[in-house]
Amino acid sequence: SLCGEVVDRKQRKEQQPLRCIEDYLSSSYKAMLRTGKRVVVPYRAGLLSTRALSRALSTPRKTNQGLRPKGAPVSSLNQMTTQGLWDPKAEKDSCGVGLVAQLKKKASRDIVVDANQMLVRMSHRGGCGCDPHDGDGAGMLVGMPHSFFKKVAKEECGVELPAMGEYGVGNIFVAKEEASALEARALVERTANQRGLKVLGWRTLPVDNSDLGAAALGSEPRTEQCFLSNAKGYDARSFERELYRLQKIATAEAEAPGSRLQDKFYVCSLSSQTVTYKGQLTPEQVVPYFGDLSHPAFESHMALVHSRFSTNTFPSWDRAQPIRMMCHNGEINTLRGNKNWMQSRGGLLESPYFADDTQALLPATSDNMSDSGNFDAVLELNVKAGDKSLPEAMMMMIPEAWQDNDSLSNAKKAFYQYNSCVMEPWDGPAMVAFTDGRYIGATLDRNGLRPSRYYVTHDDRVLLSSEIGVLPDLPDTTVKIKSRLEPGKMFLVDFDTARIVPDTEIKEQMAAKKPYQEWLDHGLLTLDAWAEEAKGKGVKLGGFNLADSSRRFNMFGYTTETMDMLLYPMAVGGKEALGSMGNDAALAVLSTQPRNVFDYFKQLFAQVTNPPIDPIREEMVMSLVCPVGPEANLLAPQGPEHCRRLVVEHPILSLEEMAALKSYEYKGWKTAEIDATFEVGSGAEGLQEALARICEEASQAIQGAYG
């Protein structure tokens, strides 16, 4: 079949070869996008509308319908509640990503057309429901189309926009009801006025939802677009920061308990540099759905596109990508830890720019966002509330393999080691494309398990995507460079200098900004050095009562099987026991027998896309080293206080290390001992009381002499 029209084999033989038809459709579709005019293609089996033509260019998509529990809501704007075995905390994505850019920052319609063709040809990387018109999500982020906005603002809002960079544009999802839209507008205007910004006008984005499936239609929001002027005369970076503050404060107020806008307000983008068009769409629906993108006068110098396959998750309008600064193919497998750390360090965060208002920007992460959404929120916080540039923030959040990498310079190793004390990595597999208006680029995590290839043409165009062949009409004669993004590497375009900045150059430049090695030499402590100094000072190991070992083994849940099959082979031969056919023992939480406390904790991992990793042969990308101890303010300018931490090389402490920690003060560091036992006869109530006591004693120690 072609575009839903059934053609039998005999008929097809009488037609042109199918490849010729596809070429004709492709050229016709691109002509439609450039001119904005409807194209009708004559064909013996019937007439093809532009929408059907768009579908003809795609390949079959994966379906996620089987992942959705019966009766669960297909989507909502912001909130999704736990139901059955599904939990919103597990939101992850595995998708198609692409970017198109013009190095000289020359806006053109061709950039938008190429970005759309790239997006449509990655349809197979996105997901859909049983109804192929219900997509998992797709979208396009573009550089500010100034000439187009200047025209529509005057025609539809009756306002004259100022120069490029002196105004911001926001795309906001609200409920379809007029009352909700008016309330959302009032909220944005009120918040903007408080910060010296002025809302110049509003328009409701023109959309064509005739091709949407029932699920997407059932949750379709209204997209309101606002234009804001820099009335207070902020400089360019401060203006972006104020727009960020506006977005965070308005969102927090909309989601506050009792608000009539709860679950009905989401800011797709709010910036003076970029604007995002996205939704619960298939890749083919994006341009026909948004009237702006279909308009022949809509031009840009760069674009990010994304086709979403929501692994183990629900599609929704707000979870579609690109988000505000990035789009992502892969999964953040350390997500729970990343969110917990961001929550715990919230009390320390204070932006040099926002000062006491920093807490109004928090929490940065949320269980109502996917892994990509949380990554974008933390990236935005680092760049707009801190003093880091976008490439520097990306290097900190997705570092390359540095600990056992002999090919890295000492300066880069010092940069990564320093930043490992500032923030834990957001580990993939992940390929992230990003932009803030000045930069556009992509980076691959250190494992390199997500494909990414790029072309550079002689006419200064840059094309990067999850696979090759997304622009089949690109002649080889126009291609200057063909390459791929390697593990841990960054591809970066700097529009201010109109060039591609090599990975080595940008990273060496970031590594040379501060005296990282000097700060590490003076501030970083190691457990080995602590134990060595304690030993030199005469700290002795505690005695070991062998006769008491059986009681201790029983207390900690060690069985005869544990001793004979696990510990004995490791102690004698240095080998870890291997088994086959899995472990059929009951889960600890469901077991009727006493179990080792460690049996209750299981490592989370991606259920779909992760190949096994060999910790011996792939030791360059794996490490157990962990910095512990008090952190400094993540958003403060970098200084020596950020790396005053203790490095623990492995999770197993030796007797010498334990003795040093318990009985010897080292360079101002000392430890408090807390009893972690409770009376056997006190039962569950005694356990809860003991946990409360442990937390209280730990808090007192931190706030007192040990803090």
Secondary structure, 3 states (H helix, E strand, C coil): CECCECCCHHHHHHCCCHHHHHHHHHHHHHHHHHHCCCCCEEECCEEECHHHHHHHCCCCCEECHHHCCCCCCCCCCCCCCCECCECHHHCCCCCEEEEEEECCCCCEHHHHHHHHHHHHCCHHHCEECCCCCCECCEEEEEECCHHHHHHHHHHHHCCCCCCCCCEEEEEEEECCCHHHHHHHHHHHHHHHHHCCCEEEEEEECCECCCCCCHHHHHCCCEEEEEEEECCCCCCHHHHHHHHHHHHHHHHHHHCCCCCCCCCCEEEEEEECCEEEEEECCCHHHHHHHEHHHHCCCCCECEEEEEECCCCCCCCCCCCCCCCCCEEEEECCCCHHHHHHHHHHHHHHCCCCCCHHHHHHHCCCCCCCCCHHHHHHHHHHHHHHCCCCCHHHHHHHHCCCCCCCCCCCCHHHHHHHHHHHHHCCCCCCCEEEEEECCCEEEEEECCCCCCCCEEEEECCCEEEEECCCCCCCCCCHHHEEEEEECCCCCEEEEECCCCEEECHHHHHHHHHCCCCHHHHHHHHCEEHHHHHHHHHHCCCCCCCCCHHHHHHHHHHCCCCHHHHHHHHHHHHHHCCCCCCCCCCCCCCHHHCCCCCCHHHHCCCCCCCCCCCCCCCCCCHHHCCCCEEECCCCCCCCCCCHHHHCCEEECCCCCCHHHHHHHHHCCECCECCCCCCCCCCHHHHHHHHHHHHHHHHHHHHHHHHCCCC
